[in-house]
Amino acid sequence: MCHIPEQGFAHNELATAVGIEGRTVRRNTPTIYNVAYSKNLFHDAREDTLEWQVWGPLLAKNEMGNPSFSSVVNKIKILDGYPSLFKKAFDNQRVSVVNIGKALASYQRTLISANSNFDKWFYANKEDALNEKEKLGFRLFVGKARCASCHIIEADYALFTDSKLHNTGVGYLSSMSPKKEYIPVQVAPGVFLKVDTNVISKVSNKVDNDLGLYEITENPDHRWKYKTPSLRNVALSSPYMHNGSIPSLRKVVEFYNKGGVKNPLLNPLIKPLNLKIYEIEALVDFLKALTGSNVNALIEDAFSATTSHKITH
């Protein structure tokens, strides 16, 4: 429901996820393409292995709302077909906390998507794999736009992330901005209505400010720091930033072109870029060229897997 295969294994229709009984989740659903290579997980990097990461949403009160590990195990035990599948996958072992984590993590590690047009051009030396505008975008990416300072790309490293956390000003803006009179609410794909903030407050739970890494370390210098995401398949996973506050790649580039949002803890790498309009467009075109060639195959596999064993729920 959050990592939708045909929406980049993310969620294109919501800025932030919706949990059990419609409960509010503060953060945007990240893509799980290539998550096998992630050194840290969640926007605040609070986990470092997929086997344990999966339990975060399963147990969170505002996501899946399970009260305990054993509650999840017991629910799966009584689902038709699952006990025998666990025995088959884990050498006659039963449904357990460890094996549930292994099963979910193992599937996520199959979602490897590369061989993009960029890869064909940069690594396989196919000169015509990128057009001239996309090539200009790459030169900007590693040069004037300074994207590669955090979204690293090298001859032997192609994950487009430094696996670190940074303050870009997005979290600061969300936490410290004055209350808005109206909030745009999406009622259908691409359709928004302005709704009085007071009306929303009456029918929704109060959402706490999101302080990023600080919530894990309680180090004041870590306020509003969030993980650098990989840019592979980035064109598929809008909206962007940890809170889904930026709707398109062009708007993301424009955000960084302005130098992010000033605050006392802003990463010093983030400064106005002075990109011209045609340079912004070239950079966006380059980012779109990072979409893997096997995306459709992975989507088809995902839909096939949900019905192949005819498990009843």
Phi and psi in degrees as a GROMACS rama.xvg file:
@    title "Ramachandran Plot"
@    xaxis  label "Phi"
@    yaxis  label "Psi"
@TYPE xy
-105.137  -46.7908  CYS-2
-95.8732  81.1641  HIS-3
-83.7745  122.145  ILE-4
-52.6416  -47.7812  PRO-5
-78.3875  0.827268  GLU-6
-117.081  41.5411  GLN-7
70.8209  24.2222  GLY-8
51.524  33.2649  PHE-9
-130.69  -143.584  ALA-10
-148.568  105.323  HIS-11
-77.9326  -15.3451  ASN-12
-97.0704  -8.65562  GLU-13
-131.012  136.231  LEU-14
-67.0092  -43.8459  ALA-15
-129.135  154.583  THR-16
-69.8103  162.181  ALA-17
-118.54  129.549  VAL-18
-99.6773  -162.988  GLY-19
-55.2719  137.39  ILE-20
57.7868  27.9293  GLU-21
75.619  16.6756  GLY-22
-68.9323  146.022  ARG-23
-76.7623  133.355  THR-24
-111.586  134.409  VAL-25
-72.8823  -22.9329  ARG-26
-117.195  157.257  ARG-27
-70.4542  146.464  ASN-28
-75.9726  115.29  THR-29
-79.4816  152.092  PRO-30
-64.9482  151.6  THR-31
-111.197  12.9906  ILE-32
-59.9906  132.785  TYR-33
60.9272  20.1464  ASN-34
-66.021  -17.2197  VAL-35
-57.5234  -27.0339  ALA-36
-93.6899  -0.665629  TYR-37
-72.8811  130.641  SER-38
-83.1145  -22.6887  LYS-39
-142.253  155.143  ASN-40
-130.221  156.378  LEU-41
72.7166  157.76  PHE-42
-61.77  -26.2367  HIS-43
-102.168  9.34101  ASP-44
61.6209  32.2236  ALA-45
-78.7157  -11.7262  ARG-46
-126.461  157.219  GLU-47
-128.751  3.55466  ASP-48
-134.041  141.332  THR-49
-64.2202  -34.5585  LEU-50
-58.012  -36.062  GLU-51
-95.3086  -26.5609  TRP-52
-57.8042  -37.3434  GLN-53
-60.7717  -23.5221  VAL-54
-78.2358  -17.1561  TRP-55
-57.0594  -60.9504  GLY-56
-66.9911  -30.467  PRO-57
-64.1904  -34.3242  LEU-58
-101.672  -14.3538  LEU-59
-64.1936  133.507  ALA-60
-63.6617  -29.9501  LYS-61
-97.776  5.83897  ASN-62
-113.037  -89.7331  GLU-63
-97.274  -16.315  MET-64
70.9229  19.9276  GLY-65
-74.5103  137.711  ASN-66
-77.0813  -18.9752  PRO-67
-163.163  168.017  SER-68
-60.2094  -46.7465  PHE-69
-64.001  -31.59  SER-70
-60.9053  -44.1211  SER-71
-64.7415  -46.7325  VAL-72
-58.2362  -45.6528  VAL-73
-67.3053  -34.6805  ASN-74
-63.8679  -42.8178  LYS-75
-71.4034  -32.7198  ILE-76
-59.3061  -32.794  LYS-77
-95.451  2.10001  ILE-78
-80.5655  130.343  LEU-79
-55.3406  129.187  ASP-80
95.149  -29.4416  GLY-81
-68.7062  -45.2164  TYR-82
-55.5231  -41.9567  PRO-83
-69.1776  -34.261  SER-84
-66.7671  -37.5394  LEU-85
-65.1063  -42.2631  PHE-86
-62.0785  -38.9173  LYS-87
-68.5038  -40.2151  LYS-88
-78.369  -28.749  ALA-89
-122.857  43.1328  PHE-90
52.3395  54.0637  ASP-91
69.1247  18.1966  ASN-92
-85.7009  159.629  GLN-93
-87.6701  173.06  ARG-94
-62.9216  128.909  VAL-95
-152.789  168.323  SER-96
-57.3733  -46.4669  VAL-97
-64.8928  -44.4887  VAL-98
-73.3301  -31.1152  ASN-99
-63.4011  -45.4303  ILE-100
-60.8985  -43.0686  GLY-101
-63.97  -41.6742  LYS-102
-63.9701  -49.4505  ALA-103
-64.9226  -41.4591  LEU-104
-64.7521  -39.0246  ALA-105
-63.2501  -40.6879  SER-106
-65.1418  -45.2999  TYR-107
-60.641  -30.523  GLN-108
-73.0784  -9.40456  ARG-109
-85.7699  -9.23239  THR-110
-86.7775  54.7527  LEU-111
-90.6655  119.718  ILE-112
-130.327  110.331  SER-113
-140.319  -143.074  ALA-114
51.3468  43.5236  ASN-115
-75.5626  172.05  SER-116
-59.5722  -35.175  ASN-117
-61.6846  -46.0101  PHE-118
-59.9685  -41.6497  ASP-119
-62.457  -36.8174  LYS-120
-77.6595  -48.1697  TRP-121
-79.2941  -41.2047  PHE-122
-101.604  -31.6185  TYR-123
-100.648  0.998696  ALA-124
58.9056  33.8772  ASN-125
-90.4398  98.5083  LYS-126
-59.5994  -32.3177  GLU-127
-89.3935  6.10408  ASP-128
-69.6764  -27.1376  ALA-129
-117.382  145.666  LEU-130
-85.5617  176.507  ASN-131
-65.3311  -34.4144  GLU-132
-68.0976  -40.6732  LYS-133
-66.7432  -37.0709  GLU-134
-65.3425  -39.3793  LYS-135
-61.5501  -41.3511  LEU-136
-58.5594  -39.8597  GLY-137
-65.6258  -42.9039  PHE-138
-60.8624  -38.912  ARG-139
-66.7295  -40.2837  LEU-140
-57.6914  -43.7173  PHE-141
-93.3792  -5.59764  VAL-142
-120.046  -107.84  GLY-143
-54.7144  -39.7125  LYS-144
-78.7338  -16.6001  ALA-145
59.8324  22.0444  ARG-146
-59.6119  -37.5925  CYS-147
-70.241  -4.72989  ALA-148
-63.3909  -34.7574  SER-149
-113.369  -38.1886  CYS-150
-92.9761  78.7432  HIS-151
-69.7822  136.694  ILE-152
-137.975  124.633  ILE-153
-137.435  176.915  GLU-154
-61.9226  -31.3774  ALA-155
-122.046  21.6083  ASP-156
-147.656  121.245  TYR-157
-133.796  29.0521  ALA-158
-87.9929  -11.7592  LEU-159
58.944  37.6914  PHE-160
-155.554  148.32  THR-161
-93.5148  -0.647219  ASP-162
60.6048  23.2625  SER-163
-110.514  176.769  LYS-164
-116.984  141.354  LEU-165
-139.65  152.408  HIS-166
-97.1976  111.602  ASN-167
-101.079  -7.77467  THR-168
101.424  -12.6471  GLY-169
-63.9192  -47.7606  VAL-170
-65.4293  -39.4521  GLY-171
-60.4436  -45.5427  TYR-172
-60.3166  -43.6321  LEU-173
-65.8302  -38.8627  SER-174
-80.1842  -36.0017  SER-175
-104.486  -8.2964  MET-176
-70.6193  147.742  SER-177
-64.1424  155.485  PRO-178
-63.6952  133.057  LYS-179
-82.6656  147.239  LYS-180
-72.3413  -37.6104  GLU-181
-129.779  149.774  TYR-182
-124.058  130.906  ILE-183
-71.431  126.497  PRO-184
-117.315  125.136  VAL-185
-80.4308  122.377  GLN-186
-106.829  -12.1486  VAL-187
-162.978  161.452  ALA-188
-52.6031  116.235  PRO-189
81.2682  1.61938  GLY-190
-115.053  119.627  VAL-191
-122.208  145.688  PHE-192
-122.754  143.785  LEU-193
-84.5077  120.144  LYS-194
-118.053  134.967  VAL-195
-55.7787  130.315  ASP-196
-58.6198  -36.1191  THR-197
-65.163  -34.7676  ASN-198
-65.6585  -44.2635  VAL-199
-63.3805  -39.6473  ILE-200
-62.1882  -32.5984  SER-201
-72.8975  -25.4814  LYS-202
-113.44  5.9213  VAL-203
-133.075  158.779  SER-204
-73.0216  151.413  ASN-205
-67.7406  130.575  LYS-206
-98.9756  121.057  VAL-207
-68.8754  150.172  ASP-208
-59.2961  145.428  ASN-209
-101.08  114.337  ASP-210
-103.92  8.92656  LEU-211
65.1487  -136.218  GLY-212
-58.0858  -28.2744  LEU-213
-54.3441  -34.6619  TYR-214
-67.3322  -17.9381  GLU-215
-94.9147  -43.4573  ILE-216
-99.1495  -23.4987  THR-217
58.6786  26.2092  GLU-218
-91.8275  118.323  ASN-219
-55.6639  -28.3002  PRO-220
-71.1042  -11.025  ASP-221
-96.9888  6.7978  HIS-222
-61.4852  133.86  ARG-223
64.7536  25.764  TRP-224
-93.8656  133.87  LYS-225
-135.972  158.798  TYR-226
-67.1892  140.878  LYS-227
-72.3225  115.516  THR-228
-78.6477  155.24  PRO-229
-67.605  148.295  SER-230
-98.3875  1.42269  LEU-231
-64.4772  132.661  ARG-232
62.4516  22.5592  ASN-233
-63.8368  -27.1561  VAL-234
-66.2168  -15.9645  ALA-235
-93.3696  -10.7503  LEU-236
-117.341  32.5762  SER-237
-65.5971  158.001  SER-238
-76.2652  174.323  PRO-239
-117.518  168.909  TYR-240
78.918  166.621  MET-241
-61.1858  -23.8987  HIS-242
-111.713  11.2331  ASN-243
63.0094  26.4278  GLY-244
-82.9595  -11.0543  SER-245
-116.537  119.207  ILE-246
-79.3447  -22.0985  PRO-247
-142.461  161.448  SER-248
-61.7875  -39.3173  LEU-249
-60.5013  -43.239  ARG-250
-64.3923  -33.6329  LYS-251
-63.8391  -47.005  VAL-252
-62.3729  -41.5072  VAL-253
-63.3029  -36.1457  GLU-254
-60.0349  -49.1126  PHE-255
-71.7181  -29.6251  TYR-256
-62.2095  -31.8905  ASN-257
-82.623  -7.67251  LYS-258
93.1207  26.6325  GLY-259
67.0088  -149.17  GLY-260
-120.42  121.628  VAL-261
-63.2014  134.888  LYS-262
-162.502  161.961  ASN-263
-59.0719  -21.531  PRO-264
-111.203  13.9289  LEU-265
-58.0966  134.57  LEU-266
-58.1603  129.177  ASN-267
-63.7529  -16.2292  PRO-268
-71.774  -19.3687  LEU-269
-92.3425  109.928  ILE-270
-140.669  159.458  LYS-271
-54.2907  138.448  PRO-272
-101.762  -21.3288  LEU-273
59.3185  38.1381  ASN-274
-74.9461  139.983  LEU-275
-81.6059  165.619  LYS-276
-57.3015  -44.4872  ILE-277
-67.5003  -27.3866  TYR-278
-73.889  -38.2538  GLU-279
-60.5328  -44.7439  ILE-280
-63.6928  -40.5995  GLU-281
-64.9725  -40.2934  ALA-282
-64.5507  -41.4508  LEU-283
-63.4683  -42.6102  VAL-284
-61.6453  -39.2917  ASP-285
-62.625  -43.4145  PHE-286
-61.3247  -35.3077  LEU-287
-68.5176  -23.0294  LYS-288
-79.3107  3.18084  ALA-289
-94.1937  8.08312  LEU-290
-78.5768  127.951  THR-291
-66.7063  152.045  GLY-292
-76.7428  -15.3098  SER-293
-103.963  17.1783  ASN-294
-56.6761  -47.6933  VAL-295
-62.2091  -37.343  ASN-296
-64.6718  -40.1037  ALA-297
-67.7576  -35.9979  LEU-298
-64.3649  -45.4687  ILE-299
-61.7746  -40.4813  GLU-300
-61.1318  -40.5025  ASP-301
-63.099  -44.579  ALA-302
-70.1322  -34.5647  PHE-303
-66.1719  -39.7111  SER-304
-64.6172  -29.1001  ALA-305
-72.6063  -16.9452  THR-306
-122.339  -6.42712  THR-307
-64.6748  -27.1624  SER-308
-105.376  1.57919  HIS-309
50.8034  45.126  LYS-310
-76.3418  130.842  ILE-311
-93.1366  144.286  THR-312
